[in-house]
Amino acid sequence: MTTIYSHPPENGSEGVVLDDHLNDVAARVEYVVPPGARTPAGEPLRPVVKTLGYVHDLGKATTFFQDYLLDDRQPDNELLRHHAPLGAFAAYFALDARGFDTETCLAGFVAVAKHHGSLPDITDYIHTRAHRREGVEPRERNSAERRQNAVAKQIKNIDDNARELVSTVFEAATAGAEEWASFRDGFGELLDDIADTVAATGTTTGINRDALSSSCYGLVIQCWGSLVLADKTSAAGARNVAETYTEDQPSLDRLNDHIADIEASVSADPDGSQSERLNHLRSMAREDVLDNAADLAKAGGGVATLTLPTGMGKTLTGLSAALDIRDNLGGKRVIYALPFTSVIDQVVDDVSGIYDTDDHPHLLTAHHHLADASIEDNADADEADRSDDVAGMLGESWRAGLTVTTFVQLFESLAGPGNRQSMKLPALRNSVVVLDEPQSLPLDWWKIVPRLVKMLTEQFGATVIAMTATQPKLFPESPELVEGPEQYFEEVSRVSYHLDASTDRYIEARNEGDPKSYQDAATNLSEQLTAGTSALAVCNTIDSARHLTERLVENAPDAVDVAEQYDDVLRKKELTTGEDVAKRVQSVGDRAILHLSTRLRPADRLTLVDAAKELTEAGHPVAVVSTQLIEAGVDISFDRVYRDLAPIDSVVQAAGRCNRSFERDRGHVTVWWLAAPPDVEKTPAEAVYNRGTSLLPVAADTLASVRSDDGELTERAVARDAVERYYDRLHDDKCVGKQAYADYVDNARADKLSDLSLIDQRPSVDVVICRTDADHEIVESVRNAANAYDFDAFSDAIDETKSLRISVPVYPGDDETKEALNSLVPLVKNERFNRATGVRVLDVRRFENHFDQRTGFIVPDSTVAHQFI
């Protein structure tokens, strides 16, 4: 062979020569892995991954692969064109030759073998890929032995046709310790060495899981993620290497200046107004947190908690602590993780208002499932090398100085990540990770999350801050950044709690009691409107919120529908800020109603929440019926809040939307137990919180236990005493956390980890909802880019759809929803864009029966749906 390619000449490009690619990937490791990174054995990690970079594509030097790459000719044995297995064995050999620990060699073996795929059961994989039987006839070989035989033939083929190239590669990979000939001649012995490292004693077939340490999984994903990032960005042709991997750091000084502007009116006088007193407390808490953050950094980082009441400015305080720790520890990145996608845009807007993100594109990244690059990994490793499916990879790799993301993206990228997900793992090295509202993590994950956080702090050198008003005791031994949180809960007494009679009936008779009817609940809300006050009702399900809204509209027919005014503004192509909508509402009537749920587009929700905020701040009576989306991080305040029965932390979060900044002497929070919507058997509370682990009895009994003899529930009693008792009981009763999940990490069961998910794995369909001409133009830009195979333009266009997209779950037997979704046209039909082919488009002008301006996407009656099929 005259020229040996790693990536072929096509579409006018010259192609990439193999040795250039191997050298380039190895060089990129200098930017991907920091010099101080260490393996669990204390070895420098950078030369480990650099070695993997040199050999990962060594199998491409065969004539079998080159014929396939350049002429699409398949060898008689398809295994002969697979390049990763040979690279994996070369990686183990080279690392061993350099004297690295055996477990480090094994981690490199797996990382190279799977640099285009997903991670397996690591112990079993190592054994089956290297174990062989002596004297087995070719026709009796098992799949592993057939693969080993193919690798042996590849080695001979390379020796015959590309010896000069691989000799140079081996000199670099082994730092001159060994030559290609040693690998060539010792391949059979190498197989035995690798297999023996994890073989069970006294047997020829079993594996010994104890052969690998509990830190092996963390080492594998570090090697793997670093190699994948360097390889994919090299293949993508990202030529400005330094700029590709370098972040812009948001400065603490700029954040301090912003906060100083906010605090300019702070009064240190404790006899001042309640609002001034709250601002003073926020300033005092932030100063306290920063002092303790500095001490945490001096101690080398680790895990800390930050516990403050809702409304105390935790977002900016937590971000300040993170930036301070980053600076003191010499880190580069901050990862800010939240439970819900609905809150991300608000945090991003806040940060964008502080920093000049337009001129510094590497400063801030917002990353969640709606922002993912929309091109799926290719299951065929060699086919992946022939594709330029690389759009959006840097956004997925979290290279910005600040990434705002979700728990799903963070923890699922640590627990059995997909190939593309692995690219963000290097960014976690020496980072500061803020977990905002960790109590929102699914209960099944309450044992694996501390285990993953331990891996983050011990193996990635990260520092983690768990920040909430209701600490779930996931990290009970960790230091608290707030000195004496109780003082803030005592000072911030803004609300009183009340248990509705329906909740008392639940406490007394559980599910046999009589829940509150929607008519009675709507009457309570309409009475608040009549009294000239604002009210928020938080429901547990979308159906429940929709049904309560319908009853409220009937009870208050003269109230202005905020969504109707918003729709009118959209249709007239007028300005659509929350302030604009609020002014329209105030000009039309003296009372207003608003519905919020995830069936509304994120863009609409954001504007409507802003409108509601404008109305409440102006003292305009408004009743909002919402799902739980309003509980986390939404800076809005109501006179009264009604919460359907839920775990204590959800009740406290909802209460954070009441009298948030001491607008009045005392706000009122009522906990009621709402009935099941029509045609539904279980109450919403039971349906959501009594699946698997029964949380409602614990929550209801705990609330009752902190109620005074006269029925009073103070804020301190609920937000501190009830929260503490609630979590104590959950942990004592072993209601939370699956130990098996944490054991998967210790046993390097990446295959099992990849099956886990933080979200329900029920099938769902994403729908882009087009309400305006501008929305349709975005959809057309997505389709045009897909048809032109313009991956960069496609990535940009698909990103624009995220604020227009909702996700609709499809439950077993729900044929009406399936029919409604199937009647909508696909966003794209080009199968190269796998993730986008399942997305549908709803044109509300054409499919008006699928959309309600008040409640968003709806499933029409089946008779109506059929006419569109």
ZAMARGU-4260 file (C-alpha; in steps of 0.2 Angstrom, whole numbers, plus 5000, padded with zeros to 4 digits):
<rodrens>
0) 5000/5000/5000 | 5007/5017/4995 | 4995/5028/5006 | 4986/5021/5021 | 4971/5031/5026
5) 4961/5033/5042 | 4948/5042/5034 | 4945/5041/5015 | 4946/5055/5001 | 4928/5060/4997
10) 4917/5075/4993 | 4933/5084/4987 | 4943/5081/5003 | 4960/5074/5002 | 4957/5061/5016
15) 4967/5058/5032 | 4983/5048/5032 | 4983/5035/5046 | 4999/5040/5054 | 4994/5058/5054
20) 4977/5054/5062 | 4986/5043/5076 | 4998/5057/5079 | 4985/5070/5079 | 4974/5061/5092
25) 4989/5058/5103 | 4993/5076/5102 | 4975/5081/5107 | 4977/5072/5123 | 4988/5086/5129
30) 4972/5097/5129 | 4960/5084/5134 | 4969/5077/5150 | 4976/5089/5162 | 4994/5086/5168
35) 4989/5082/5186 | 4977/5069/5182 | 4981/5052/5190 | 4975/5034/5189 | 4970/5025/5205
40) 4987/5018/5206 | 4994/5035/5206 | 5001/5035/5188 | 5000/5050/5177 | 4984/5048/5166
45) 4990/5059/5152 | 5003/5047/5145 | 4991/5032/5147 | 4978/5040/5136 | 4991/5047/5124
50) 4997/5029/5121 | 4979/5024/5117 | 4979/5038/5104 | 4994/5031/5095 | 4987/5013/5093
55) 4968/5015/5094 | 4966/5014/5075 | 4981/5003/5071 | 4969/4990/5064 | 4965/5001/5049
60) 4983/4998/5042 | 4977/4981/5035 | 4973/4979/5017 | 4956/4972/5022 | 4951/4989/5030
65) 4959/4999/5016 | 4950/4990/5003 | 4934/4992/5012 | 4937/5011/5016 | 4942/5016/4998
70) 4933/5003/4987 | 4919/4997/4998 | 4925/4979/4996 | 4921/4967/5010 | 4933/4954/5015
75) 4927/4936/5015 | 4928/4936/5034 | 4919/4952/5040 | 4929/4952/5056 | 4945/4956/5046
80) 4939/4974/5043 | 4935/4977/5061 | 4949/4988/5067 | 4946/4991/5086 | 4950/4973/5092
85) 4968/4974/5086 | 4970/4991/5093 | 4964/4985/5110 | 4977/4972/5111 | 4990/4984/5105
90) 4985/4996/5119 | 4987/4983/5133 | 5004/4978/5126 | 5010/4996/5124 | 5004/5001/5142
95) 5011/4985/5149 | 5028/4988/5141 | 5028/5005/5148 | 5026/4998/5166 | 5009/5004/5170
100) 4998/4995/5183 | 4989/4979/5176 | 4972/4987/5179 | 4977/5002/5170 | 4982/4991/5155
105) 4965/4983/5156 | 4956/5000/5156 | 4966/5005/5140 | 4961/4988/5132 | 4943/4991/5135
110) 4943/5009/5130 | 4951/5006/5113 | 4940/4991/5110 | 4925/5002/5113 | 4930/5019/5106
115) 4916/5018/5094 | 4904/5008/5105 | 4896/5007/5122 | 4905/4999/5137 | 4901/4981/5142
120) 4902/4970/5157 | 4920/4975/5159 | 4926/4959/5168 | 4917/4947/5157 | 4922/4957/5142
125) 4941/4956/5146 | 4940/4937/5149 | 4929/4932/5134 | 4940/4943/5122 | 4956/4935/5128
130) 4952/4918/5134 | 4956/4904/5121 | 4957/4885/5121 | 4971/4875/5115 | 4970/4863/5100
135) 4952/4868/5095 | 4948/4865/5077 | 4943/4880/5066 | 4925/4874/5064 | 4923/4872/5083
140) 4930/4889/5088 | 4918/4901/5098 | 4915/4919/5093 | 4929/4925/5104 | 4941/4913/5096
145) 4936/4917/5079 | 4939/4935/5083 | 4956/4931/5090 | 4960/4922/5074 | 4955/4937/5064
150) 4966/4948/5074 | 4981/4936/5071 | 4978/4937/5052 | 4977/4956/5053 | 4994/4956/5062
155) 5002/4946/5049 | 4994/4957/5035 | 5000/4973/5043 | 5018/4965/5045 | 5017/4960/5026
160) 5011/4977/5020 | 5013/4991/5033 | 5028/4986/5044 | 5037/5003/5043 | 5021/5012/5048
165) 5017/5001/5063 | 5035/5001/5069 | 5035/5019/5070 | 5019/5019/5079 | 5025/5006/5092
170) 5040/5016/5095 | 5030/5031/5100 | 5016/5021/5109 | 5029/5011/5120 | 5041/5026/5122
175) 5054/5015/5114 | 5052/5001/5127 | 5046/4988/5114 | 5045/4985/5095 | 5032/4979/5084
180) 5040/4963/5082 | 5038/4959/5100 | 5019/4962/5099 | 5018/4952/5083 | 5027/4937/5089
185) 5020/4937/5107 | 5001/4939/5102 | 4997/4921/5108 | 5005/4924/5125 | 4997/4941/5127
190) 4980/4933/5125 | 4984/4922/5140 | 4991/4936/5150 | 4975/4946/5148 | 4963/4932/5151
195) 4973/4926/5167 | 4971/4944/5175 | 4952/4941/5178 | 4951/4922/5177 | 4943/4913/5192
200) 4954/4901/5201 | 4954/4883/5197 | 4943/4884/5181 | 4945/4887/5163 | 4929/4896/5160
205) 4924/4907/5175 | 4928/4925/5179 | 4934/4933/5195 | 4925/4949/5198 | 4936/4953/5213
210) 4951/4954/5201 | 4946/4972/5197 | 4945/4985/5210 | 4930/4996/5214 | 4939/5010/5205
215) 4941/5001/5189 | 4925/5007/5181 | 4930/5025/5185 | 4947/5023/5177 | 4939/5015/5161
220) 4927/5029/5158 | 4941/5042/5160 | 4952/5033/5148 | 4937/5030/5136 | 4929/5047/5137
225) 4946/5056/5134 | 4950/5045/5119 | 4933/5047/5111 | 4933/5066/5113 | 4951/5067/5105
230) 4947/5055/5091 | 4930/5062/5086 | 4936/5080/5086 | 4951/5075/5076 | 4940/5066/5064
235) 4929/5081/5063 | 4943/5091/5057 | 4943/5103/5071 | 4960/5111/5066 | 4962/5125/5079
240) 4966/5112/5093 | 4969/5125/5107 | 4953/5134/5103 | 4943/5118/5102 | 4946/5113/5120
245) 4949/5129/5129 | 4935/5137/5139 | 4931/5155/5143 | 4929/5156/5162 | 4915/5166/5170
250) 4924/5177/5182 | 4919/5178/5201 | 4923/5197/5200 | 4909/5200/5187 | 4897/5190/5197
255) 4902/5200/5213 | 4899/5216/5204 | 4882/5210/5198 | 4877/5205/5216 | 4884/5221/5223
260) 4872/5231/5211 | 4857/5220/5218 | 4863/5223/5236 | 4865/5242/5234 | 4849/5245/5243
265) 4853/5232/5257 | 4850/5239/5275 | 4859/5231/5289 | 4846/5238/5301 | 4836/5223/5308
270) 4822/5235/5311 | 4820/5239/5293 | 4807/5233/5281 | 4805/5214/5279 | 4811/5216/5261
275) 4827/5225/5267 | 4829/5212/5280 | 4828/5198/5268 | 4841/5206/5257 | 4852/5208/5272
280) 4850/5190/5276 | 4854/5185/5258 | 4870/5195/5259 | 4875/5188/5276 | 4872/5170/5270
285) 4882/5173/5254 | 4897/5180/5264 | 4895/5165/5276 | 4895/5152/5261 | 4910/5160/5253
290) 4920/5159/5269 | 4916/5141/5271 | 4919/5138/5252 | 4937/5145/5254 | 4940/5132/5269
295) 4933/5118/5258 | 4945/5123/5244 | 4960/5123/5257 | 4955/5106/5262 | 4956/5100/5244
300) 4938/5100/5239 | 4926/5086/5241 | 4908/5086/5244 | 4898/5100/5253 | 4880/5104/5256
305) 4872/5122/5255 | 4856/5123/5264 | 4845/5139/5264 | 4827/5143/5263 | 4818/5146/5247
310) 4819/5164/5241 | 4837/5166/5249 | 4845/5168/5232 | 4853/5151/5232 | 4857/5151/5213
315) 4869/5166/5214 | 4876/5161/5231 | 4879/5143/5225 | 4887/5149/5208 | 4898/5161/5218
320) 4904/5147/5229 | 4907/5136/5214 | 4917/5150/5205 | 4927/5154/5221 | 4932/5135/5223
325) 4936/5134/5205 | 4948/5148/5207 | 4956/5142/5223 | 4958/5124/5217 | 4964/5130/5199
330) 4950/5121/5190 | 4943/5126/5174 | 4924/5122/5173 | 4908/5123/5183 | 4894/5111/5179
335) 4877/5117/5186 | 4865/5103/5186 | 4846/5105/5189 | 4832/5092/5190 | 4821/5099/5176
340) 4823/5106/5159 | 4810/5119/5162 | 4822/5128/5174 | 4837/5128/5163 | 4832/5142/5152
345) 4829/5153/5166 | 4846/5150/5174 | 4854/5153/5157 | 4845/5169/5155 | 4851/5175/5172
350) 4869/5170/5168 | 4868/5178/5151 | 4862/5194/5159 | 4878/5194/5169 | 4891/5189/5157
355) 4894/5194/5139 | 4890/5177/5132 | 4888/5183/5114 | 4906/5188/5112 | 4912/5173/5122
360) 4904/5157/5115 | 4915/5146/5125 | 4909/5153/5142 | 4891/5146/5143 | 4883/5130/5137
365) 4865/5124/5140 | 4864/5106/5138 | 4849/5094/5140 | 4839/5082/5129 | 4831/5095/5119
370) 4848/5103/5115 | 4857/5086/5110 | 4865/5085/5093 | 4853/5076/5083 | 4864/5063/5074
375) 4864/5046/5082 | 4880/5036/5085 | 4882/5023/5071 | 4883/5005/5078 | 4896/5000/5065
380) 4913/5006/5071 | 4920/5006/5054 | 4905/5014/5046 | 4906/5028/5059 | 4923/5032/5052
385) 4916/5035/5035 | 4903/5047/5041 | 4905/5066/5045 | 4891/5064/5058 | 4900/5076/5071
390) 4888/5091/5072 | 4886/5097/5089 | 4899/5087/5097 | 4908/5101/5106 | 4892/5107/5114
395) 4890/5089/5120 | 4907/5089/5127 | 4904/5103/5140 | 4920/5112/5135 | 4913/5129/5140
400) 4918/5137/5157 | 4900/5135/5163 | 4888/5122/5158 | 4870/5122/5164 | 4862/5105/5162
405) 4851/5092/5170 | 4853/5078/5182 | 4849/5066/5168 | 4863/5072/5157 | 4876/5072/5172
410) 4872/5056/5180 | 4868/5046/5165 | 4884/5051/5158 | 4893/5044/5173 | 4882/5028/5174
415) 4884/5018/5158 | 4885/5033/5145 | 4883/5031/5127 | 4898/5034/5116 | 4894/5052/5112
420) 4889/5055/5131 | 4907/5050/5135 | 4914/5065/5127 | 4908/5076/5142 | 4918/5065/5155
425) 4935/5074/5152 | 4926/5091/5156 | 4922/5084/5174 | 4940/5083/5178 | 4944/5096/5192
430) 4927/5104/5189 | 4915/5111/5202 | 4898/5103/5201 | 4883/5111/5208 | 4868/5099/5212
435) 4853/5111/5213 | 4838/5103/5222 | 4846/5085/5224 | 4830/5079/5233 | 4822/5078/5216
440) 4833/5064/5211 | 4822/5047/5209 | 4822/5037/5225 | 4830/5022/5216 | 4845/5032/5213
445) 4848/5038/5231 | 4862/5025/5234 | 4871/5026/5217 | 4871/5045/5216 | 4883/5046/5232
450) 4893/5032/5224 | 4895/5042/5208 | 4899/5058/5217 | 4912/5048/5227 | 4920/5043/5210
455) 4919/5062/5204 | 4928/5068/5219 | 4941/5054/5221 | 4945/5050/5203 | 4940/5065/5193
460) 4946/5078/5206 | 4929/5087/5206 | 4921/5096/5220 | 4902/5094/5222 | 4890/5106/5231
465) 4873/5099/5235 | 4861/5114/5236 | 4843/5115/5242 | 4831/5120/5256 | 4827/5102/5259
470) 4843/5092/5261 | 4839/5073/5258 | 4854/5067/5267 | 4862/5060/5252 | 4879/5066/5259
475) 4877/5066/5278 | 4895/5067/5283 | 4899/5082/5271 | 4902/5099/5278 | 4889/5113/5277
480) 4893/5129/5268 | 4880/5138/5278 | 4885/5141/5296 | 4869/5137/5306 | 4856/5136/5293
485) 4843/5136/5307 | 4845/5154/5310 | 4840/5158/5292 | 4824/5147/5293 | 4820/5156/5309
490) 4822/5173/5302 | 4813/5169/5285 | 4796/5166/5292 | 4785/5171/5277 | 4771/5158/5277
495) 4760/5147/5288 | 4754/5130/5283 | 4737/5123/5284 | 4731/5105/5281 | 4714/5105/5272
500) 4701/5093/5278 | 4704/5082/5264 | 4722/5079/5269 | 4716/5075/5287 | 4704/5062/5279
505) 4719/5055/5270 | 4729/5054/5287 | 4715/5046/5296 | 4709/5033/5282 | 4722/5034/5269
510) 4715/5030/5252 | 4698/5026/5259 | 4695/5044/5264 | 4686/5057/5253 | 4698/5068/5243
515) 4694/5086/5238 | 4683/5088/5223 | 4688/5099/5209 | 4673/5110/5211 | 4677/5113/5229
520) 4695/5117/5224 | 4690/5129/5210 | 4678/5137/5222 | 4693/5141/5234 | 4703/5148/5220
525) 4689/5159/5213 | 4686/5166/5231 | 4704/5172/5231 | 4701/5181/5214 | 4685/5189/5221
530) 4695/5194/5237 | 4707/5203/5226 | 4722/5191/5230 | 4733/5180/5219 | 4733/5161/5221
535) 4743/5146/5214 | 4737/5128/5214 | 4750/5115/5211 | 4744/5099/5204 | 4752/5082/5203
540) 4747/5077/5185 | 4744/5086/5169 | 4726/5079/5168 | 4723/5085/5186 | 4729/5103/5182
545) 4718/5103/5166 | 4703/5098/5175 | 4705/5110/5189 | 4708/5124/5176 | 4691/5119/5167
550) 4682/5120/5184 | 4690/5137/5188 | 4685/5144/5171 | 4667/5139/5175 | 4668/5147/5192
555) 4675/5163/5186 | 4668/5166/5169 | 4672/5184/5168 | 4691/5182/5172 | 4703/5185/5158
560) 4712/5170/5151 | 4730/5175/5150 | 4734/5162/5137 | 4720/5169/5126 | 4728/5187/5127
565) 4745/5179/5123 | 4738/5170/5108 | 4731/5186/5101 | 4748/5194/5103 | 4756/5180/5094
570) 4743/5180/5079 | 4745/5199/5077 | 4764/5197/5077 | 4766/5210/5091 | 4779/5210/5104
575) 4777/5194/5115 | 4786/5198/5132 | 4778/5194/5148 | 4776/5213/5151 | 4767/5215/5135
580) 4755/5201/5139 | 4752/5207/5157 | 4748/5224/5151 | 4735/5217/5138 | 4727/5207/5153
585) 4726/5222/5164 | 4718/5232/5150 | 4705/5219/5147 | 4699/5214/5165 | 4702/5215/5183
590) 4705/5196/5186 | 4715/5183/5177 | 4717/5164/5175 | 4732/5155/5169 | 4736/5137/5166
595) 4754/5130/5165 | 4760/5112/5161 | 4773/5104/5150 | 4760/5102/5136 | 4764/5121/5133
600) 4780/5124/5123 | 4795/5130/5134 | 4794/5147/5124 | 4776/5149/5129 | 4779/5144/5147
605) 4793/5156/5149 | 4782/5171/5143 | 4767/5166/5152 | 4777/5164/5169 | 4784/5181/5166
610) 4767/5188/5163 | 4760/5180/5179 | 4775/5188/5188 | 4771/5205/5181 | 4753/5203/5187
615) 4757/5198/5204 | 4770/5211/5207 | 4757/5224/5201 | 4744/5217/5213 | 4733/5211/5199
620) 4722/5196/5205 | 4727/5180/5196 | 4724/5162/5199 | 4737/5150/5192 | 4735/5132/5190
625) 4751/5123/5187 | 4760/5106/5187 | 4776/5104/5197 | 4786/5113/5184 | 4783/5130/5194
630) 4791/5123/5210 | 4809/5124/5205 | 4818/5140/5203 | 4803/5150/5197 | 4805/5168/5205
635) 4787/5172/5207 | 4776/5176/5222 | 4758/5173/5227 | 4747/5178/5241 | 4741/5160/5243
640) 4747/5143/5237 | 4738/5127/5237 | 4747/5110/5235 | 4740/5093/5231 | 4747/5081/5243
645) 4765/5077/5240 | 4782/5073/5248 | 4788/5086/5261 | 4801/5093/5249 | 4788/5096/5236
650) 4777/5105/5248 | 4791/5116/5254 | 4796/5120/5236 | 4778/5125/5232 | 4778/5136/5248
655) 4793/5145/5240 | 4781/5153/5228 | 4771/5161/5242 | 4775/5178/5250 | 4793/5175/5242
660) 4800/5193/5246 | 4789/5197/5261 | 4776/5207/5250 | 4764/5204/5264 | 4764/5200/5282
665) 4761/5182/5280 | 4757/5170/5266 | 4746/5155/5267 | 4750/5138/5260 | 4736/5124/5260
670) 4739/5106/5257 | 4724/5097/5250 | 4721/5080/5243 | 4713/5081/5226 | 4701/5068/5219
675) 4705/5058/5203 | 4701/5067/5187 | 4686/5059/5177 | 4689/5042/5170 | 4705/5040/5181
680) 4705/5027/5195 | 4719/5034/5207 | 4720/5051/5214 | 4735/5061/5206 | 4744/5060/5223
685) 4743/5041/5223 | 4747/5039/5205 | 4763/5049/5206 | 4770/5046/5223 | 4764/5029/5228
690) 4772/5019/5214 | 4785/5007/5221 | 4789/5017/5237 | 4774/5024/5246 | 4779/5041/5250
695) 4762/5049/5254 | 4759/5040/5271 | 4776/5045/5277 | 4773/5063/5271 | 4756/5065/5278
700) 4760/5057/5295 | 4776/5068/5296 | 4766/5084/5293 | 4753/5079/5306 | 4767/5075/5319
705) 4774/5093/5318 | 4757/5101/5319 | 4753/5110/5336 | 4738/5107/5347 | 4729/5121/5339
710) 4732/5115/5322 | 4746/5127/5317 | 4760/5122/5306 | 4774/5135/5306 | 4786/5137/5292
715) 4800/5132/5304 | 4791/5116/5309 | 4788/5111/5291 | 4804/5117/5282 | 4816/5110/5295
720) 4808/5098/5308 | 4796/5089/5296 | 4809/5088/5282 | 4822/5081/5294 | 4809/5068/5301
725) 4803/5064/5284 | 4821/5060/5277 | 4826/5051/5293 | 4811/5039/5291 | 4814/5036/5273
730) 4832/5031/5276 | 4828/5021/5292 | 4814/5012/5284 | 4826/5008/5269 | 4813/5015/5257
735) 4825/5024/5246 | 4839/5018/5235 | 4844/5002/5226 | 4860/4995/5232 | 4862/4985/5217
740) 4864/5001/5207 | 4879/5006/5217 | 4886/4988/5216 | 4886/4990/5197 | 4899/5004/5199
745) 4910/4994/5211 | 4909/4978/5199 | 4912/4988/5183 | 4895/4982/5176 | 4894/4996/5163
750) 4881/4985/5154 | 4869/4986/5168 | 4872/5004/5171 | 4868/5008/5153 | 4850/5001/5156
755) 4847/5013/5171 | 4838/5030/5168 | 4834/5044/5179 | 4817/5046/5169 | 4803/5035/5166
760) 4807/5024/5151 | 4790/5025/5144 | 4789/5028/5125 | 4787/5046/5121 | 4787/5057/5105
765) 4794/5075/5104 | 4782/5087/5095 | 4788/5104/5087 | 4773/5115/5089 | 4772/5129/5076
770) 4761/5144/5080 | 4769/5157/5070 | 4777/5160/5053 | 4794/5161/5062 | 4791/5144/5069
775) 4788/5137/5052 | 4803/5145/5045 | 4814/5136/5059 | 4806/5119/5054 | 4810/5123/5035
780) 4828/5127/5040 | 4829/5110/5049 | 4823/5101/5034 | 4833/5110/5021 | 4849/5107/5031
785) 4845/5088/5033 | 4841/5087/5014 | 4858/5095/5010 | 4868/5085/5023 | 4874/5101/5031
790) 4877/5095/5048 | 4883/5111/5056 | 4867/5120/5049 | 4856/5106/5055 | 4864/5107/5073
795) 4860/5126/5073 | 4843/5124/5067 | 4838/5109/5078 | 4844/5119/5093 | 4832/5133/5088
800) 4817/5120/5089 | 4820/5116/5108 | 4810/5130/5114 | 4796/5125/5103 | 4796/5106/5107
805) 4786/5096/5120 | 4788/5078/5124 | 4772/5067/5124 | 4772/5050/5133 | 4763/5036/5125
810) 4756/5024/5137 | 4752/5005/5133 | 4734/5004/5126 | 4733/5023/5123 | 4728/5021/5105
815) 4721/5038/5104 | 4737/5047/5108 | 4746/5036/5096 | 4734/5040/5082 | 4735/5059/5086
820) 4754/5058/5085 | 4754/5048/5070 | 4743/5060/5061 | 4757/5073/5062 | 4771/5074/5049
825) 4789/5070/5054 | 4801/5084/5056 | 4813/5075/5044 | 4813/5059/5035 | 4832/5058/5032
830) 4837/5043/5042 | 4855/5049/5043 | 4847/5061/5057 | 4841/5046/5067 | 4836/5056/5083
835) 4826/5069/5073 | 4816/5056/5063 | 4805/5052/5077 | 4801/5071/5080 | 4784/5076/5073
840) 4777/5094/5068 | 4761/5101/5074 | 4754/5115/5063 | 4741/5122/5074 | 4733/5131/5059
845) 4730/5114/5051 | 4728/5103/5066 | 4718/5115/5077 | 4710/5100/5086 | 4727/5095/5093
850) 4730/5111/5101 | 4722/5122/5114 | 4728/5139/5117 | 4726/5138/5136 | 4732/5120/5139
855) 4743/5117/5124 | 4744/5100/5115 | 4729/5089/5117 | 4723/5073/5110 | 4707/5075/5101
860) 4692/5064/5101 | 4696/5048/5091 | 4682/5052/5078 | 4691/5069/5075 | 4708/5061/5075
865) 4703/5048/5061 | 4700/5061/5048 | 4718/5066/5048 | 4725/5048/5045
</rodrens>
